[in-house]
Amino acid sequence: MIVSGPLTVDDLRVRFQTGSETVHAVTGASFEVDPGEIVGLVGESGCGKSVTARSIVRLEAPGEIVGGSIRFDGRELTTADDRTLRRLRGRELAMAFQDPSTALNPAYPVGEQIAEALRIRRNPDRQPFLRELVAGSSSRLRSRTTRQRVLELMETVGIRQPAERIDAYPHEFSGGMRQRAMLALALALARRPSVLIADEPTTALDTTTQAAILDRLATLNTEAGMGMLLISHDLGVVSALCDRIVVMYDGAVVERGPTDELRSNPAHPYTKALLGSLPRRSDPQSRLPTVAGTPSDDAPPSTGCRFADRCPFATENCLDTSQPAVQVTAGHTARCGVRAARDASPESMHGTGVDSRPGSEPVQATSADGQCGPTTPSQDGTGPARSRFDERASDDAEAVTAATADRPLVELESVTKSYAGTDTLLDRILGRGDDEGETAVRNLSLALWADETVGLVGESGCGKSTLARLVAGLEEPANGTIRLRGDQVGGVDTRTDVQLAEFGVVFQHPGRSLDPKRTVGQSVAEPLIEAGWTRSRRRDRIDELLSLVGLPSEYVDRYPRQLSGGQQQRVAIARALALEPSVLILDEPTAALDVSTQATVLNLLADLQDALGFAALFVSHDLEVVRHVADRVAVMYLGQLVEIGPARQVLSRPAHPYTQSLLDAIPGDRGTDRTGIDTLAADPPSPTSPPEGCSFHPRCPVSEADCSRVEPTVETVGEARVRCLYAGEWGGEDGIDGRRAAESENTTTD
């Protein structure tokens, strides 16, 4: 490819007009991406990362650029005409957008959408209406040349067996494959682009899929010399891939420098606070450090440091004086003029600033009647505290609780859930399709106890969300039973009002689970209205819930489109907590959150669980988060639990090779050494035709001949239960690597 000049962003400023309100989304972003370099852009939700990225390719509307410069290969993009911009986007600048599930058109096969991108690239200046009308009535994949090019692009981004996937629709792709399809679209629009902008390319992906995406990006960078701007909440992701990191806060860049240097020697208080909030830096189930206060909510730019009111080292001078860009080392600068703040450790940054805003104090459990304060402990002082509010907390309910204290709140016994392979009206009438369908959950048993958190982990498509929906009653099992407090329960249609109130659910993808036509207040009020609360009680409870999840009370009248992804997730959590459930089901509750907001939410959930004693089913791809919050961990593969036990054992000394593979794929402190990105061989097998013997054996790095013939039973290893023929043999202190080394040594000896 032809290597273009650098991409330079200098003092970029972007604003949005929302009725009578002006939102200052970007207030002074400055950084550069050199040819062939990978730069990571990190910061809290709403800090302006995505707006900056869209502005670079001039897709900032409905926002407007009101200041600053964007130069690419010597050309000024802020004043470029539409024709120039179309040609740049069609040849040299490519962008993979956040959330492929909404960026891909559900009505067209993925191959067709990639082919459409190729057609637009060939002729970006002309798209006549009649030609589009004719083209839209026939497949663009009929051309052998186009079809071959689409297949090549799908293979380039790591979609295995592209010939079998080219005609599939987005909903038939897993999350990881949809993300790869977005990369293919970006590469199709810009042939051999000089710069690829990837906005959250690994958010909500499991560790193995995430590793595969990072490996693919690293390959594109190495083999094609492609420069990249990688936007992510995950500091581990940017550390694994990027040469340099740029840190944004409240619309401005506050620190930038080489990855290794910035990670090991952060200088700006905000960067230190983000690093200090990482779960891996704290003991499991301890209170996570959080950043005091909240961002300034897109207010007009301040003359002083905008982080001053959250910084424990801020001086009065910081509030009204512009901070200098101090050079820490070669190529490493931080916009902070307070020497004590630059020299302080990350752990010292979690305190109260000059004028800390709400949200800096530990969250207290609150009552749903509007009372806020300490909760009442159990009478003997040994059990979890109870909230003063609980309409179920009558003498009868307390008697029931005492009678069931020695058994799980929820029990699943030999539960199976299948989906028909076809679902047409004729198939329903004739009863066809069930035998060819997909079994999402297979003969699974699990118990949830009061006051415990069970972490449910596994790759996309393994059945985690289906299992969560079965517990909530949103799905009914084909076989097996589900019990609540010892009583068998079915779906939501057959559960009593009291049983329904026992469950709270935080769904994956809050942007889609929140009604776009309802305000925040209306969304949070839904379960309260169903429970028959009066208007005044609802109003008080909504204000209280918003405060609990760290949202200002004025957000009650905002719509989901006016919130960042992290803010939407907090609204979803507030709605789930409305009736103080006994069982809280959390499906990827922190996937879209930056580390500081994530820490706040995890602390909130821990406080509420301590107060109310609910059982929590915590579904997540983030193993570091699960390690921190979970009492027990259940590892799911192809509809079955392959390992379950105490978190301290399962995530430190796993007894199943699949668990070890998930842990190996966690992006760590690899710096710019991209050769260490681990990926599992092959994709998971189809649930419609699982392999004989152990379902994991085609991908297992230590499988034996017996694994392909014998289906393993559940064995006890330490305190864990494991579905593996060699569970007690391959693990040891060194795990899979130790087994590989021993096999290599034996081969050499022979």
C-alpha positions in Angstrom: 0.0 0.0 0.0 1.0 3.6 -0.4 2.0 5.0 2.9 0.3 8.4 3.6 1.4 11.1 5.9 0.3 11.3 9.6 -3.2 11.9 10.9 -3.0 15.0 13.1 -5.8 16.3 15.3 -5.1 19.7 16.9 -7.3 21.4 19.5 -10.5 19.9 18.0 -13.8 21.3 19.3 -17.2 19.8 18.5 -20.6 20.8 19.9 -24.2 19.7 19.6 -27.3 21.9 19.8 -30.2 20.0 21.6 -33.1 22.5 21.7 -32.1 25.2 24.2 -29.0 23.3 25.4 -25.6 23.4 23.9 -23.5 20.2 24.5 -19.7 20.7 24.3 -18.7 17.2 23.4 -15.1 17.8 22.4 -13.3 20.8 24.0 -9.7 20.5 22.9 -8.5 17.2 21.5 -4.9 17.0 20.2 -3.0 13.9 19.1 -1.5 12.3 16.1 -1.3 8.8 14.4 1.9 8.3 12.5 2.0 5.9 9.5 1.9 2.3 10.6 1.3 3.2 14.2 -1.5 1.9 16.5 -2.8 4.5 18.9 -5.2 3.8 21.7 -7.8 6.4 22.7 -9.2 5.8 26.2 -11.4 7.6 28.7 -14.8 7.5 30.6 -18.1 7.1 28.8 -19.2 10.5 27.3 -15.7 12.0 27.3 -15.8 12.5 23.5 -13.9 9.5 22.1 -16.5 8.4 19.6 -17.4 12.0 18.6 -13.7 12.7 17.9 -13.4 9.5 15.8 -16.5 10.4 13.8 -15.3 13.9 13.3 -12.0 12.6 11.8 -14.0 11.0 9.0 -16.4 14.0 8.9 -19.4 12.1 10.1 -19.9 14.3 13.2 -23.5 15.4 12.3 -25.7 16.4 14.0 -22.7 17.8 15.8 -20.6 20.6 14.3 -16.9 21.3 14.3 -16.4 24.8 15.8 -12.7 24.9 16.2 -9.4 23.2 15.7 -7.8 21.3 12.8 -7.8 17.7 11.4 -5.0 17.1 8.9 -4.4 13.9 7.0 -1.5 13.5 4.6 -1.1 17.3 4.5 -4.8 17.9 3.7 -7.1 19.9 6.0 -10.3 17.8 6.5 -12.4 20.4 8.5 -12.7 22.5 5.3 -12.6 19.8 2.7 -15.5 19.5 0.2 -17.9 16.5 0.1 -16.2 15.1 -3.0 -12.8 15.1 -1.4 -14.2 13.5 1.8 -16.0 10.8 -0.1 -12.8 9.9 -2.0 -10.7 9.8 1.3 -13.3 7.6 3.0 -13.3 5.4 -0.1 -9.6 5.0 -0.4 -7.5 5.9 2.7 -9.6 6.4 5.8 -11.7 3.6 7.1 -13.9 3.3 10.2 -15.4 0.3 12.0 -18.3 1.6 14.1 -19.3 0.8 17.6 -21.9 -1.9 18.2 -22.1 -3.9 14.9 -25.5 -5.3 15.9 -27.0 -1.8 15.1 -24.6 -0.8 12.4 -25.3 -3.9 10.2 -28.6 -4.0 8.3 -30.7 -6.9 9.6 -32.6 -7.2 6.4 -29.6 -8.0 4.1 -27.1 -10.9 4.2 -23.7 -9.9 5.4 -22.1 -10.7 2.1 -24.5 -8.4 0.3 -23.6 -5.5 2.6 -19.9 -6.0 2.0 -20.5 -6.1 -1.7 -22.5 -2.9 -1.5 -19.5 -1.3 0.3 -17.2 -2.4 -2.6 -19.6 -0.9 -5.2 -19.7 2.5 -3.3 -15.9 2.5 -3.1 -15.5 2.0 -6.9 -17.7 5.0 -7.6 -18.1 7.2 -4.5 -19.1 10.3 -6.4 -22.1 8.8 -8.3 -25.0 6.9 -6.8 -28.0 7.6 -9.2 -31.4 6.8 -7.8 -32.5 4.6 -10.8 -29.3 2.6 -10.7 -29.7 2.1 -7.0 -33.3 1.0 -7.5 -32.2 -1.6 -10.1 -29.2 -2.7 -8.1 -31.4 -3.2 -5.0 -33.7 -5.7 -6.8 -30.9 -8.2 -7.5 -28.0 -9.7 -5.7 -24.6 -8.0 -6.1 -23.0 -11.3 -5.3 -24.0 -12.7 -8.8 -20.8 -11.3 -10.2 -18.0 -13.9 -9.7 -15.4 -11.2 -9.3 -17.4 -9.4 -6.6 -18.2 -12.6 -4.8 -14.6 -13.7 -4.7 -13.5 -10.3 -3.4 -16.1 -10.5 -0.6 -14.9 -13.9 0.3 -11.3 -12.6 0.4 -12.3 -9.8 2.7 -14.2 -12.1 5.0 -11.2 -14.4 5.2 -8.9 -11.4 5.8 -10.8 -10.4 8.9 -10.8 -13.9 10.3 -14.3 -15.2 9.4 -13.7 -19.0 9.0 -15.4 -20.9 6.2 -16.5 -17.6 4.5 -18.2 -19.5 1.6 -20.7 -20.9 4.2 -21.2 -17.5 5.9 -21.4 -15.2 2.9 -25.2 -15.5 2.6 -26.0 -15.5 6.3 -27.8 -12.6 8.0 -26.4 -10.6 10.9 -28.6 -12.3 13.4 -27.0 -15.7 12.4 -23.6 -14.4 13.3 -22.1 -14.5 16.8 -21.0 -11.2 18.4 -17.4 -11.9 17.4 -18.3 -12.6 13.8 -20.5 -9.5 13.5 -17.5 -7.5 14.8 -15.3 -9.1 12.1 -18.0 -8.3 9.5 -17.8 -4.7 10.5 -14.0 -4.7 9.9 -14.7 -6.3 6.5 -17.1 -3.5 5.7 -14.5 -0.9 6.7 -11.9 -2.5 4.6 -14.3 -2.8 1.7 -15.2 0.9 1.8 -11.5 1.9 1.8 -9.3 -0.3 -0.3 -6.0 -0.8 1.6 -6.7 2.1 3.9 -3.8 4.0 5.4 -5.7 4.5 8.7 -8.4 2.3 10.3 -10.4 3.8 13.1 -11.9 1.1 15.3 -14.5 2.2 17.8 -14.8 -0.3 20.6 -14.0 -3.3 18.4 -13.9 -5.8 21.3 -16.7 -4.5 23.7 -18.9 -7.3 25.0 -16.8 -10.1 23.4 -15.6 -13.1 25.2 -11.9 -13.4 25.9 -11.1 -15.8 23.1 -13.1 -13.9 20.5 -11.5 -10.7 21.7 -8.1 -12.2 21.4 -8.9 -13.3 17.8 -10.0 -9.7 16.9 -6.9 -8.2 18.4 -4.8 -10.8 16.6 -6.5 -9.9 13.3 -5.9 -6.1 13.9 -2.2 -6.8 14.7 -1.9 -8.8 11.5 -3.4 -6.0 9.4 -1.0 -3.6 11.0 2.0 -5.8 10.5 1.3 -7.1 7.0 -0.3 -4.1 5.4 1.4 -1.3 7.4 -2.0 0.1 8.4 -2.1 2.8 11.0 -4.9 2.5 13.5 -6.8 4.6 16.1 -8.2 2.1 18.6 -11.0 3.4 20.9 -11.7 1.3 23.9 -12.8 1.4 27.6 -10.5 -1.6 28.2 -7.0 -0.6 29.2 -5.9 -4.2 28.9 -6.9 -4.2 25.2 -5.0 -1.1 24.3 -2.0 -2.3 26.3 -2.0 -5.5 24.3 -2.1 -3.8 20.9 -1.1 -0.2 20.9 2.2 1.7 20.5 0.9 4.8 22.3 -2.1 5.7 24.4 -4.0 8.9 24.4 -6.2 9.7 27.5 -9.3 11.9 27.1 -11.2 13.6 29.9 -14.3 15.7 29.4 -13.6 16.4 25.7 -9.9 17.1 26.0 -6.7 15.1 25.9 -5.0 15.1 29.3 -2.2 12.7 28.8 -0.4 10.8 26.0 2.6 8.7 25.7 4.2 5.3 24.8 2.1 2.4 26.1 4.7 0.9 28.4 5.6 4.3 29.8 2.1 5.5 30.4 1.0 2.2 32.1 4.0 2.0 34.4 4.5 5.7 35.0 1.2 7.6 34.6 1.5 11.3 35.3 -2.0 12.8 35.1 -4.3 12.3 38.2 -7.1 11.1 35.9 -4.9 8.4 34.3 -3.8 7.3 37.7 -7.4 7.1 38.9 -8.4 5.0 35.9 -5.6 2.5 36.5 -6.3 2.4 40.2 -9.9 1.4 39.5 -9.0 -1.8 37.6 -10.3 -4.9 39.4 -7.1 -6.8 39.0 -5.4 -4.2 41.3 -7.7 -5.0 44.2 -8.4 -8.1 46.3 -11.4 -10.1 45.3 -14.7 -8.9 46.8 -13.0 -5.9 48.3 -14.4 -2.4 47.7 -13.0 -1.1 44.4 -11.4 2.4 44.3 -13.5 4.9 42.4 -12.9 8.3 40.9 -14.5 11.0 43.1 -17.4 13.0 41.7 -18.7 13.0 38.1 -17.6 14.7 34.9 -18.9 18.2 34.2 -21.8 17.1 32.0 -20.7 18.8 28.7 -20.7 22.3 30.2 -18.9 25.1 28.5 -15.1 24.6 28.7 -13.5 25.9 31.9 -10.5 28.2 31.9 -8.9 25.9 34.5 -8.4 22.1 34.8 -11.7 20.3 34.3 -10.6 17.5 36.5 -9.9 19.8 39.5 -13.1 19.1 41.3 -12.4 15.4 41.3 -8.7 15.5 42.0 -7.5 15.1 45.7 -4.3 17.1 44.9 -6.1 20.0 43.2 -5.3 23.6 44.4 -7.4 26.7 44.1 -5.2 27.7 41.2 -6.3 24.6 39.3 -9.9 25.8 39.1 -9.3 28.9 37.1 -5.8 28.6 35.5 -5.1 26.6 32.3 -2.8 23.7 33.1 0.5 23.4 31.1 1.4 20.3 29.0 4.3 19.0 31.1 6.8 16.7 29.4 7.4 13.7 31.7 9.8 11.7 29.4 10.5 11.7 25.7 7.1 11.5 23.9 5.2 11.4 27.2 3.2 14.6 28.2 0.5 15.3 30.8 -1.6 18.4 31.2 -1.1 18.9 34.9 0.9 21.6 36.6 0.8 20.2 40.2 4.1 18.3 40.9 2.6 16.4 43.8 -0.2 15.1 41.7 2.1 13.9 38.9 4.3 12.1 41.4 1.5 10.5 43.5 0.7 6.8 43.2 -2.6 5.6 41.5 -3.9 4.4 44.8 -3.8 7.9 46.3 -6.1 9.3 43.6 -9.4 8.0 45.0 -10.4 10.8 47.3 -12.5 14.0 47.4 -11.4 16.9 45.3 -11.8 20.7 45.8 -15.6 20.6 45.1 -16.5 16.9 44.8 -19.9 16.3 43.1 -22.4 13.6 44.1 -21.2 10.1 43.6 -18.0 10.2 45.5 -19.3 8.6 48.7 -19.8 4.9 49.2 -23.3 3.9 48.2 -25.8 3.2 51.0 -28.6 0.7 50.6 -31.8 2.7 50.6 -35.4 1.9 51.1 -38.0 2.1 48.4 -40.2 4.4 50.3 -37.7 7.2 49.9 -35.8 6.7 53.1 -32.1 6.7 52.7 -29.7 5.5 55.4 -28.2 2.5 57.1 -29.9 -0.8 56.8 -31.1 -2.9 59.7 -28.8 -5.9 60.4 -30.0 -9.3 61.1 -31.0 -10.0 64.8 -28.1 -12.4 65.4 -25.6 -10.1 63.7 -24.3 -12.9 61.5 -26.6 -12.7 58.5 -26.9 -10.1 55.8 -28.5 -6.8 56.6 -32.1 -6.2 55.6 -33.6 -3.1 54.0 -36.3 -1.4 56.0 -38.4 -1.5 52.8 -39.8 -4.8 51.6 -43.5 -5.4 51.2 -42.7 -9.1 51.4 -41.1 -8.6 54.8 -44.2 -9.4 56.8 -44.2 -12.0 59.6 -45.3 -14.6 57.1 -42.6 -13.8 54.7 -40.0 -13.9 57.5 -41.2 -17.3 58.5 -40.9 -18.5 54.9 -37.4 -17.1 54.7 -36.4 -18.8 57.9 -37.9 -22.1 56.7 -35.9 -22.0 53.4 -32.6 -20.7 54.8 -31.0 -24.1 54.4 -31.8 -24.5 50.7 -31.0 -22.5 47.6 -33.2 -19.6 46.5 -33.2 -21.0 43.0 -32.5 -24.5 41.8 -32.2 -25.8 38.2 -32.3 -29.6 37.8 -31.4 -31.3 34.5 -32.7 -28.3 32.5 -32.7 -28.5 28.7 -33.8 -25.8 26.3 -33.9 -26.2 22.5 -35.0 -24.0 19.7 -36.6 -25.2 16.5 -34.4 -25.1 13.4 -37.3 -23.6 11.4 -40.2 -21.6 12.6 -42.7 -21.2 9.8 -46.4 -21.5 10.3 -46.5 -24.8 8.3 -43.7 -26.2 10.5 -45.6 -25.3 13.6 -48.8 -26.9 12.3 -47.0 -30.1 11.3 -44.7 -30.1 14.3 -41.6 -30.1 12.2 -38.2 -28.6 12.9 -37.6 -29.5 16.5 -35.3 -32.4 15.8 -33.1 -30.2 13.6 -33.0 -27.3 16.1 -30.4 -25.9 18.3 -30.0 -27.1 21.9 -28.8 -24.0 23.8 -28.8 -25.6 27.3 -28.2 -29.3 27.8 -29.1 -31.3 31.0 -27.8 -28.5 33.2 -28.1 -28.3 37.0 -27.3 -25.2 39.0 -28.2 -23.7 42.4 -28.2 -20.0 43.5 -28.0 -19.3 47.3 -29.0 -16.1 49.1 -26.2 -13.6 49.5 -23.9 -15.2 46.9 -22.8 -14.3 43.5 -22.4 -16.9 40.8 -20.3 -15.8 37.8 -21.4 -17.4 34.6 -18.6 -17.3 31.9 -18.0 -18.8 28.4 -17.7 -17.8 24.8 -20.5 -16.1 22.8 -23.2 -18.6 21.8 -22.5 -21.1 24.6 -25.9 -20.6 26.2 -25.3 -18.1 29.0 -28.0 -15.7 28.1 -30.5 -18.5 27.5 -29.7 -19.9 31.0 -30.3 -16.4 32.5 -33.6 -16.1 30.7 -34.7 -19.5 32.0 -34.0 -18.4 35.5 -35.9 -15.2 35.0 -38.9 -17.1 33.4 -38.5 -15.4 30.1 -37.9 -18.9 28.6 -39.4 -22.2 29.7 -37.3 -25.4 29.7 -38.2 -28.3 27.4 -37.1 -30.7 30.2 -36.1 -30.4 33.8 -37.4 -28.2 36.6 -36.7 -24.8 38.0 -37.6 -24.1 41.7 -37.9 -20.9 43.6 -37.7 -21.3 47.4 -38.5 -25.0 46.8 -41.6 -24.4 44.7 -41.5 -25.3 41.0 -42.0 -22.3 38.7 -42.5 -22.0 35.0 -42.4 -19.0 32.7 -43.5 -15.4 33.6 -47.1 -16.1 32.5 -47.5 -18.8 35.3 -45.6 -17.0 38.1 -47.5 -15.1 40.8 -46.9 -11.4 41.4 -44.8 -12.2 44.4 -42.7 -14.6 42.5 -42.2 -12.1 39.6 -41.1 -9.5 42.1 -38.4 -11.9 43.3 -36.4 -11.4 40.1 -34.7 -8.4 38.7 -33.0 -8.5 35.3 -30.4 -6.3 33.7 -30.4 -7.2 30.0 -27.5 -7.2 27.6 -27.3 -4.2 25.3 -29.1 -1.5 27.3 -29.5 0.6 24.2 -31.9 -2.0 22.8 -33.7 -2.9 26.1 -34.7 0.7 26.8 -37.6 2.1 24.9 -36.3 5.0 22.8 -39.6 6.8 23.1 -39.7 6.7 26.9 -37.7 9.0 29.2 -35.4 7.6 31.9 -38.0 8.2 34.5 -40.7 6.3 32.5 -38.3 3.4 32.0 -37.3 3.1 35.6 -41.0 3.4 36.6 -42.1 0.4 34.6 -41.8 -2.3 37.3 -43.2 0.1 39.9 -46.3 0.7 37.8 -46.8 -3.0 37.4 -46.5 -3.4 41.2 -49.2 -0.8 41.7 -47.2 2.0 43.3 -48.7 5.4 43.6 -47.4 8.3 41.6 -45.8 10.1 44.6 -44.0 6.9 45.8 -42.8 6.2 42.2 -41.4 9.7 42.0 -39.4 9.4 45.2 -38.2 5.9 44.3 -37.0 7.0 40.9 -35.0 9.9 42.3 -33.5 7.5 44.8 -32.6 4.9 42.2 -31.0 7.4 39.9 -28.9 8.6 42.8 -27.9 5.1 43.6 -26.5 4.4 40.1 -24.8 7.8 39.9 -27.0 9.7 37.6 -28.1 13.3 38.3 -31.8 13.8 39.1 -32.3 16.0 36.0 -31.7 12.9 33.8 -35.2 11.8 34.7 -36.5 13.6 31.6 -33.8 12.5 29.1 -34.3 9.9 26.4 -31.9 7.0 25.8 -30.5 8.7 22.7 -29.3 11.5 24.9 -27.2 9.2 27.1 -23.9 7.5 26.7 -23.6 3.7 26.6 -22.5 3.7 30.2 -25.4 6.0 31.3 -27.9 3.7 29.5 -26.5 0.7 31.4 -26.9 2.5 34.7 -30.6 3.2 33.9 -31.1 -0.5 33.2 -29.6 -1.4 36.5 -31.8 1.1 38.3 -34.9 -0.4 36.7 -33.8 -3.9 37.7 -33.3 -2.8 41.3 -36.7 -1.0 41.6 -38.5 -3.7 43.6 -35.5 -4.9 45.5 -35.5 -8.4 44.1 -34.3 -11.6 45.9 -32.6 -12.8 42.7 -30.7 -10.4 40.5 -29.8 -11.6 37.0 -27.1 -9.5 35.3 -26.4 -10.2 31.7 -23.1 -8.4 30.9 -23.8 -5.5 33.3 -20.5 -3.8 32.9 -19.5 -4.6 29.2 -20.2 -1.0 28.0 -18.7 0.7 31.0 -15.4 2.4 31.5 -13.3 1.2 34.4 -14.2 4.1 36.8 -18.0 3.7 36.2 -17.6 -0.1 36.3 -16.0 0.2 39.7 -18.9 2.4 40.9 -21.5 0.0 39.6 -19.7 -3.1 41.1 -19.5 -1.4 44.5 -23.2 -0.5 44.3 -24.1 -4.1 43.6 -22.0 -5.3 46.4 -23.5 -2.8 48.9 -27.1 -3.8 47.9 -26.3 -7.5 48.1 -24.8 -7.0 51.6 -28.0 -5.1 52.6 -30.6 -7.3 51.0 -29.0 -10.7 50.8 -30.1 -11.4 47.2 -28.6 -14.1 45.0 -26.9 -12.8 41.9 -26.3 -14.6 38.6 -23.5 -12.5 37.0 -23.1 -13.3 33.3 -19.9 -11.8 31.9 -17.1 -12.2 29.4 -14.8 -10.1 31.6 -13.0 -12.7 33.8 -11.2 -10.1 35.9 -14.6 -8.6 36.9 -15.9 -12.1 37.6 -12.8 -12.9 39.6 -13.5 -9.8 41.7 -17.3 -10.2 42.4 -18.1 -13.9 42.3 -18.2 -16.4 45.2 -18.5 -19.3 42.7 -17.8 -19.5 39.0 -19.7 -21.6 36.5 -17.9 -22.2 33.1 -20.3 -22.9 30.2 -19.4 -24.5 26.9 -21.9 -25.6 24.2 -24.9 -25.6 26.6 -23.2 -27.5 29.4 -21.3 -26.5 32.6 -17.8 -27.9 32.2 -16.5 -26.5 35.5 -18.1 -25.0 38.6 -16.5 -24.2 41.9 -15.2 -21.4 44.2 -13.9 -18.5 42.2 -10.5 -18.6 44.0 -10.0 -22.1 42.6 -11.6 -22.0 39.2 -9.9 -18.8 38.1 -6.5 -19.5 39.7 -6.1 -23.3 39.4 -8.6 -24.4 36.7 -9.2 -28.1 36.2 -10.7 -27.9 32.8 -8.6 -27.0 29.7 -11.4 -24.7 28.4 -11.3 -22.6 31.5 -7.5 -22.3 31.2 -7.9 -21.3 27.5 -10.3 -18.5 28.5 -7.8 -17.3 31.1 -4.9 -17.4 28.6 -6.8 -15.2 26.2 -7.2 -12.3 28.7 -5.3 -9.2 27.3 -2.7 -8.3 29.8 0.3 -6.1 30.2 2.0 -7.2 26.9 2.8 -3.7 25.8 3.6 -3.6 22.1 4.6 -7.3 21.9 1.6 -8.5 19.9 3.0 -12.0 19.3 1.6 -13.1 22.7 -2.1 -12.6 21.8 -3.6 -16.1 22.4 -6.4 -17.5 20.4 -8.3 -20.9 20.5 -8.0 -23.0 17.4 -11.2 -23.1 15.3 -14.6 -21.8 16.1 -17.0 -23.5 18.6 -18.9 -26.4 16.9 -22.5 -25.9 15.9 -25.0 -26.6 18.7 -27.1 -28.4 16.1 -24.4 -31.1 15.7 -22.2 -31.3 18.8 -19.1 -33.5 18.5 -19.1 -37.1 19.8 -17.3 -37.6 23.1 -16.2 -34.5 24.9 -17.7 -31.5 23.1 -14.5 -29.5 23.6 -12.1 -32.0 22.2 -11.8 -30.6 18.6 -10.3 -27.4 20.1 -8.6 -28.8 23.2 -4.9 -28.3 23.3 -4.3 -31.4 25.5 -7.0 -33.8 24.1 -6.3 -37.5 23.9 -7.8 -40.2 21.6 -10.4 -41.1 24.2 -11.8 -37.6 24.3 -13.3 -38.0 20.8 -15.1 -41.2 21.8 -16.0 -41.0 25.5 -18.4 -38.4 26.9 -16.9 -37.2 30.2 -18.9 -37.4 33.5 -18.7 -34.8 36.2 -15.8 -35.4 38.6 -14.7 -33.6 41.8 -11.4 -31.8 41.7 -10.7 -30.0 45.0 -13.8 -28.0 45.6 -14.8 -27.8 42.0 -17.0 -30.1 39.8 -15.4 -30.7 36.4 -16.6 -32.4 33.2 -13.3 -33.7 31.8 -11.8 -37.2 31.4 -8.4 -35.9 32.5 -9.4 -33.2 34.9 -7.1 -34.3 37.7 -4.1 -34.9 35.5 -3.4 -32.1 32.9 -3.7 -29.1 35.2 -1.1 -28.8 38.0 0.8 -25.6 38.7 1.7 -24.8 35.1 -1.7 -25.7 33.5 -1.7 -26.2 29.7 1.7 -24.8 29.2 3.1 -27.2 31.7 1.4 -30.1 29.9 2.8 -28.9 26.6 6.3 -28.6 28.0 6.2 -32.1 29.5 5.0 -33.6 26.2 7.8 -31.8 24.3 10.3 -33.1 26.8 9.0 -36.7 26.5 9.1 -36.4 22.7 12.7 -35.2 22.8 13.7 -38.0 25.2 12.2 -40.6 23.0 
